[in-house]
Amino acid sequence: GLTVKGRAAGVLQDAESYQRLLDLVAQAEAEEGIRQGLEDARKGRTRPAEEFFAEFEGRHGLSR
């Protein structure tokens, strides 16, 4: 790591390692989104898709 006045200021790593890190973060975010969606479904925090799309289209001036 690179330091400035004894404090961490940066990290130098190869592009392949950095890409692996980005991929791991993306995977963790996707898994958390899925976990939250499943929890919402278990707790009944859902609504019919038709209801959502009707509201969305009305809010944005869209029509089918």
C-alpha distance (Angstrom), angle and dihedral (degrees) to the residues before:
residue distance angle dihedral
G1 . . .
L2 3.76 . .
T3 3.78 119.3 .
V4 3.78 135.3 -163.0
K5 3.79 115.8 -159.7
G6 3.79 89.4 -14.5
R7 3.82 95.3 -53.4
A8 3.80 127.1 111.4
A9 3.82 108.9 -96.7
G10 3.78 104.7 162.9
V11 3.76 149.0 -17.1
L12 3.77 127.4 -128.7
Q13 3.79 116.9 -151.7
D14 3.77 137.6 152.7
A15 3.81 120.1 -91.2
E16 3.82 94.1 -113.3
S17 3.82 92.9 55.4
Y18 3.80 90.8 45.9
Q19 3.81 91.4 51.1
R20 3.82 90.3 50.3
L21 3.81 88.5 52.9
L22 3.83 91.1 50.3
D23 3.81 90.2 48.8
L24 3.81 91.4 51.3
V25 3.80 91.4 50.3
A26 3.82 91.5 49.4
Q27 3.80 90.8 49.6
A28 3.81 92.3 49.0
E29 3.81 91.0 49.6
A30 3.82 91.3 49.8
E31 3.80 91.7 48.7
E32 3.81 90.9 50.0
G33 3.81 90.7 50.3
I34 3.79 90.6 51.3
R35 3.81 91.3 47.0
Q36 3.81 90.9 51.7
G37 3.81 91.5 47.5
L38 3.79 92.2 51.3
E39 3.80 90.9 47.9
D40 3.82 90.5 50.8
A41 3.81 90.3 50.7
R42 3.83 92.0 49.0
K43 3.81 90.9 50.1
G44 3.80 93.7 46.5
R45 3.80 95.0 -112.8
T46 3.78 93.5 143.0
R47 3.80 138.8 100.3
P48 3.79 135.0 -163.6
A49 3.81 115.5 -79.2
E50 3.81 91.3 -128.8
E51 3.80 89.6 58.8
F52 3.80 92.0 49.6
F53 3.81 94.4 47.5
A54 3.81 92.9 46.6
E55 3.81 90.0 52.9
F56 3.82 92.8 43.7
E57 3.80 93.0 49.2
G58 3.80 91.9 47.4
R59 3.78 92.5 48.2
H60 3.82 92.2 50.9
G61 3.79 99.1 38.1
L62 3.81 94.0 -111.4
S63 3.77 127.4 143.3
R64 3.76 135.0 -166.6
